[in-house]
Amino acid sequence: MTATSKPPRLTLRLPGAWLHLDPARPEISRARIRAFVETSIGRADQLATARADLRKGLGDMLSRADGPAAHQSTFLCHEVAPGVAAPIAVSVFAPADVRMSPVVGTSPEAVIAGFLDAMEDIAGAREWSRLACADGWAARRWRVTTAQVAPELADQAVSTFTAEYWRTVPATKRLMLVTVTSPLAVIPQTMLRLADAIVAGSRIAADEHPHPHATE
């Protein structure tokens, strides 16, 4: 990629209605964050710390958009189907320095194989699996984590589903990162199927408006 070329952008086919958080529009995005946090966590007084933490986390992610992670966008689910609310966040990152340079060639199969081999060498175990995408491949891992809602609520905890996907960019050795997170950790296999479907159906495109299912 040259200094003047644009980074790759990812087209996502998102089911239902989603809000788009654009790092290039911080004021609008922060207002959307406040509405999303109240909907997903609730307005109870005892959850004030949890709301503040989530607002801060999403806000910090937007403020770091120009950093090494190269955060392009985040999508917050309003309804996964008509009348079915689902607190899910999908984020896309395009770091310029993540590329499989030792790999011979730029075929998606070779690039993702190189990534999987490197991760296995680092972790000592095969924690990533391969997922076919519309125009390439992705390496995916997922987990469920549990944390306290707040220090003063030691008997209450929130579980979070997280899936990470490193996705190939056609005709390059680059990889993009897609993350899918949700507090719906009680249905991890359902969340995993949804996350897999979103990433599997994604495509690299130069469209200036690449997310037709995100509501403005």
C-alpha positions as semicolon CSV with decimal commas, in nm:
position;residue;x (nm);y (nm);z (nm)
1;M;0,000;0,000;0,000
2;T;0,139;0,340;-0,095
3;A;0,122;0,647;0,127
4;T;-0,156;0,795;-0,088
5;S;-0,370;0,485;-0,136
6;K;-0,676;0,427;0,077
7;P;-0,686;0,134;0,320
8;P;-0,917;-0,153;0,225
9;R;-1,276;-0,122;0,339
10;L;-1,506;-0,406;0,432
11;T;-1,865;-0,447;0,318
12;L;-2,076;-0,615;0,589
13;R;-2,418;-0,769;0,539
14;L;-2,574;-0,713;0,880
15;P;-2,913;-0,871;0,964
16;G;-3,174;-0,633;1,102
17;A;-3,109;-0,269;1,198
18;W;-2,773;-0,141;1,322
19;L;-2,629;0,196;1,430
20;H;-2,304;0,302;1,266
21;L;-2,031;0,456;1,483
22;D;-1,792;0,646;1,260
23;P;-1,464;0,769;1,414
24;A;-1,470;1,052;1,160
25;R;-1,798;1,178;1,316
26;P;-1,722;1,168;1,691
27;E;-2,006;1,389;1,821
28;I;-2,277;1,191;1,643
29;S;-2,114;0,862;1,738
30;R;-2,094;0,953;2,109
31;A;-2,465;1,037;2,117
32;R;-2,538;0,698;1,962
33;I;-2,315;0,531;2,223
34;R;-2,516;0,684;2,509
35;A;-2,843;0,556;2,362
36;F;-2,700;0,209;2,296
37;V;-2,559;0,174;2,650
38;E;-2,891;0,263;2,813
39;T;-3,074;0,015;2,593
40;S;-2,829;-0,272;2,644
41;I;-2,757;-0,232;3,017
42;G;-3,063;-0,049;3,146
43;R;-3,114;0,264;3,354
44;A;-3,110;0,117;3,706
45;D;-2,909;0,329;3,951
46;Q;-2,699;0,033;4,065
47;L;-2,575;-0,018;3,708
48;A;-2,438;0,335;3,673
49;T;-2,077;0,215;3,694
50;A;-2,136;-0,050;3,429
51;R;-2,292;0,207;3,198
52;A;-2,003;0,447;3,252
53;D;-1,747;0,174;3,187
54;L;-1,912;0,069;2,861
55;R;-1,948;0,430;2,744
56;K;-1,581;0,489;2,823
57;G;-1,472;0,171;2,647
58;L;-1,661;0,253;2,328
59;G;-1,556;0,617;2,344
60;D;-1,190;0,527;2,389
61;M;-1,211;0,295;2,091
62;L;-1,336;0,580;1,872
63;S;-1,067;0,819;1,999
64;R;-0,793;0,571;1,908
65;A;-0,914;0,534;1,548
66;D;-0,607;0,702;1,398
67;G;-0,365;0,488;1,598
68;P;-0,192;0,163;1,501
69;A;-0,516;-0,037;1,528
70;A;-0,668;0,176;1,247
71;H;-1,026;0,147;1,371
72;Q;-1,255;0,203;1,071
73;S;-1,603;0,159;1,214
74;T;-1,824;-0,003;1,475
75;F;-2,183;-0,120;1,431
76;L;-2,424;-0,155;1,723
77;C;-2,726;-0,378;1,674
78;H;-3,063;-0,213;1,735
79;E;-3,274;-0,509;1,623
80;V;-3,139;-0,836;1,485
81;A;-3,494;-0,899;1,352
82;P;-3,813;-0,690;1,370
83;G;-3,903;-0,652;1,737
84;V;-3,600;-0,854;1,855
85;A;-3,346;-0,633;2,032
86;A;-2,994;-0,777;2,064
87;P;-2,697;-0,593;2,220
88;I;-2,423;-0,682;1,973
89;A;-2,125;-0,477;1,855
90;V;-1,923;-0,542;1,538
91;S;-1,597;-0,349;1,484
92;V;-1,366;-0,335;1,184
93;F;-0,994;-0,250;1,196
94;A;-0,745;-0,217;0,908
95;P;-0,394;-0,191;1,058
96;A;-0,141;-0,117;0,784
97;D;0,140;-0,318;0,942
98;V;-0,040;-0,651;0,980
99;R;0,064;-0,856;0,681
100;M;0,207;-1,205;0,635
101;S;0,532;-1,100;0,469
102;P;0,707;-1,441;0,495
103;V;0,428;-1,603;0,292
104;V;0,505;-1,676;-0,072
105;G;0,243;-1,518;-0,297
106;T;-0,080;-1,339;-0,211
107;S;-0,339;-1,615;-0,240
108;P;-0,589;-1,601;0,050
109;E;-0,521;-1,968;0,126
110;A;-0,147;-1,908;0,166
111;V;-0,193;-1,590;0,372
112;I;-0,438;-1,744;0,619
113;A;-0,229;-2,062;0,646
114;G;0,073;-1,849;0,733
115;F;-0,127;-1,667;1,000
116;L;-0,255;-1,990;1,154
117;D;0,094;-2,141;1,162
118;A;0,233;-1,827;1,327
119;M;-0,040;-1,823;1,592
120;E;0,016;-2,190;1,668
121;D;0,388;-2,124;1,715
122;I;0,314;-1,834;1,951
123;A;0,039;-1,998;2,158
124;G;0,162;-2,355;2,138
125;A;-0,190;-2,469;2,054
126;R;-0,435;-2,441;1,767
127;E;-0,683;-2,191;1,919
128;W;-0,772;-2,035;1,582
129;S;-0,993;-2,202;1,321
130;R;-1,040;-2,128;0,951
131;L;-1,355;-1,967;0,804
132;A;-1,429;-1,926;0,433
133;C;-1,538;-1,574;0,328
134;A;-1,703;-1,447;0,012
135;D;-1,368;-1,337;-0,137
136;G;-1,108;-1,499;0,086
137;W;-1,052;-1,657;0,426
138;A;-1,057;-1,560;0,793
139;A;-0,897;-1,704;1,105
140;R;-1,134;-1,704;1,402
141;R;-1,118;-1,757;1,777
142;W;-1,385;-1,693;2,038
143;R;-1,435;-1,694;2,413
144;V;-1,674;-1,609;2,697
145;T;-1,537;-1,398;2,983
146;T;-1,697;-1,295;3,313
147;A;-1,630;-0,978;3,513
148;Q;-1,788;-0,797;3,808
149;V;-2,047;-0,532;3,727
150;A;-1,886;-0,300;3,983
151;P;-1,666;-0,334;4,293
152;E;-1,960;-0,256;4,521
153;L;-2,164;-0,537;4,361
154;A;-1,935;-0,832;4,431
155;D;-2,216;-1,084;4,391
156;Q;-2,310;-0,963;4,042
157;A;-2,114;-1,040;3,728
158;V;-2,157;-0,985;3,356
159;S;-2,049;-1,241;3,098
160;T;-1,936;-1,131;2,753
161;F;-1,914;-1,321;2,425
162;T;-1,621;-1,217;2,204
163;A;-1,518;-1,345;1,861
164;E;-1,213;-1,221;1,670
165;Y;-1,154;-1,267;1,298
166;W;-0,837;-1,187;1,103
167;R;-0,954;-1,163;0,744
168;T;-0,757;-1,171;0,420
169;V;-0,757;-0,884;0,170
170;P;-0,765;-1,008;-0,193
171;A;-0,439;-0,987;-0,392
172;T;-0,240;-0,871;-0,085
173;K;-0,068;-1,018;0,221
174;R;-0,267;-0,786;0,448
175;L;-0,511;-0,891;0,717
176;M;-0,806;-0,695;0,859
177;L;-0,957;-0,753;1,204
178;V;-1,328;-0,792;1,274
179;T;-1,450;-0,828;1,633
180;V;-1,798;-0,930;1,747
181;T;-1,892;-0,876;2,112
182;S;-2,214;-0,917;2,309
183;P;-2,339;-0,968;2,666
184;L;-2,557;-1,250;2,525
185;A;-2,301;-1,501;2,651
186;V;-2,569;-1,745;2,769
187;I;-2,621;-1,842;2,403
188;P;-2,259;-1,864;2,281
189;Q;-2,322;-2,108;1,994
190;T;-2,602;-1,890;1,857
191;M;-2,378;-1,584;1,882
192;L;-2,095;-1,773;1,713
193;R;-2,316;-1,877;1,421
194;L;-2,429;-1,515;1,378
195;A;-2,073;-1,380;1,396
196;D;-1,950;-1,643;1,148
197;A;-2,230;-1,555;0,906
198;I;-2,148;-1,182;0,923
199;V;-1,779;-1,235;0,851
200;A;-1,830;-1,514;0,596
201;G;-2,057;-1,286;0,391
202;S;-1,826;-0,985;0,407
203;R;-1,640;-0,852;0,102
204;I;-1,358;-0,606;0,045
205;A;-1,489;-0,306;-0,149
206;A;-1,395;0,053;-0,230
207;D;-1,756;0,173;-0,188
208;E;-1,773;0,498;0,009
209;H;-2,091;0,373;0,178
210;P;-2,013;0,003;0,228
211;H;-2,266;-0,083;0,500
212;P;-2,619;-0,070;0,357
213;H;-2,781;-0,230;0,663
214;A;-2,649;0,022;0,915
215;T;-2,897;0,292;1,011
216;E;-2,783;0,652;1,030
